[in-house]
Amino acid sequence: MEKRVNPLKIVDDRVVYSILLSMRLIYKSLFVAFLVGLAVPGCGRVKERLYSPGDREAWQKPGQVLDILGVQIGNRIADVGAGAGYFTFKLAERVGDPGRVYAVEVDRDMLEILQEKKELLKRGNVEVIAGDQVGAALPSDLDLIFSCNVFHEMENPEAYFRKLQPLLKRTGRVAIIEVDPKGAAGLGGIHGTKSEEIVEIMKRAGYTLTANHHDLLEEQHFLVFEKTGL
Ligand SMILES: C[S@@+](CC[C@H](N)C(=O)[O-])C[C@H]1O[C@@H](n2cnc3c(N)ncnc32)[C@H](O)[C@@H]1O
């Protein structure tokens, strides 16, 4: 018997196909715009928006993060990969005038924004430091090396953190908040770093994991390390 083709079904399939194709194109264009925003010099404000969208306080929980880390008046903290200073200025408020926050960046646009904000907010306890992928001229006696969403961008995190090790106080800690590749921001596993990988890299760099706050942040790892052999 001859098989009848339902013309409506063909139209249906074509409509669905065109919708899917358009969605894919929109998704791809947004992703390209995201990458262009990150790569183009002079796009500092675009990058700032991308790093800190309007709802960031809700998912980043900065107050709880700093409480857990026990950041106190007088602490000396390096914010490595400070970006536009989302955590830098919150840290600076906590450490107060006797403390110091060293905001390290490799991106010229971010360095400019950090400097502008420091002046605008009259934060004399923030020092903006231009670094590179190999290191930064940081002082010693640091209580905390803090780094949020930077680990996956570092060319060689093992060498970088090994170099910073002697600058930490004996009881100092390193806090790493990093994009979980399994979350939505992980873009299907291509963005971020697995927690086991961070722990392994940090071990080779001379640190031991002391806390894994896996239930605080939904889409990010929050790991704390101290120097190995204390
Ligand atoms: C996704 S942004 C995060 C910024 C900020 N920590 C935040 O949470 O909003 C990552 C930043 O790390 C910086 N970065 C990447 N590698 C770096 C390195 N080796 N040293 C210092 N900054 C670095 C980039 O320029 C970028 O501004």
The ligand as a MOL file (V3000), in Angstrom:
LIG
                    3D

  0  0  0     0  0            999 V3000
M  V30 BEGIN CTAB
M  V30 COUNTS 27 29 0 0 0
M  V30 BEGIN ATOM
M  V30 1 C 36.9050 36.1630 35.0950 0
M  V30 2 S 37.8980 37.4930 35.6390 0 CHG=1
M  V30 3 C 37.5550 37.5040 37.3930 0
M  V30 4 C 37.8250 38.8340 38.0140 0
M  V30 5 C 37.5650 38.9440 39.5200 0
M  V30 6 N 38.3960 38.0590 40.2770 0
M  V30 7 C 36.1290 38.6920 39.8380 0
M  V30 8 O 35.8200 37.7010 40.5150 0
M  V30 9 O 35.2870 39.5110 39.4170 0 CHG=-1
M  V30 10 C 39.5520 36.8540 35.5510 0
M  V30 11 C 40.6160 37.9310 35.6230 0
M  V30 12 O 41.8790 37.3260 35.8680 0
M  V30 13 C 42.8660 38.0550 35.1750 0
M  V30 14 N 44.0370 37.1730 35.0510 0
M  V30 15 C 44.1850 36.0750 34.2820 0
M  V30 16 N 45.3880 35.5150 34.4840 0
M  V30 17 C 46.0210 36.2710 35.4250 0
M  V30 18 C 47.2910 36.2070 36.0850 0
M  V30 19 N 48.1700 35.2380 35.8240 0
M  V30 20 N 47.6030 37.1640 36.9870 0
M  V30 21 C 46.7270 38.1510 37.2690 0
M  V30 22 N 45.5030 38.2750 36.6870 0
M  V30 23 C 45.1550 37.3320 35.7810 0
M  V30 24 C 42.1770 38.4370 33.8670 0
M  V30 25 O 42.7880 39.5360 33.2620 0
M  V30 26 C 40.7590 38.7360 34.3440 0
M  V30 27 O 40.5790 40.1000 34.6370 0
M  V30 END ATOM
M  V30 BEGIN BOND
M  V30 1 1 1 2
M  V30 2 1 2 3
M  V30 3 1 2 10
M  V30 4 1 3 4
M  V30 5 1 4 5
M  V30 6 1 5 6
M  V30 7 1 5 7
M  V30 8 2 7 8
M  V30 9 1 7 9
M  V30 10 1 10 11
M  V30 11 1 11 12
M  V30 12 1 11 26
M  V30 13 1 12 13
M  V30 14 1 13 14
M  V30 15 1 13 24
M  V30 16 1 14 15
M  V30 17 1 14 23
M  V30 18 2 15 16
M  V30 19 1 16 17
M  V30 20 1 17 18
M  V30 21 2 17 23
M  V30 22 1 18 19
M  V30 23 2 18 20
M  V30 24 1 20 21
M  V30 25 2 21 22
M  V30 26 1 22 23
M  V30 27 1 24 25
M  V30 28 1 24 26
M  V30 29 1 26 27
M  V30 END BOND
M  V30 END CTAB
M  END
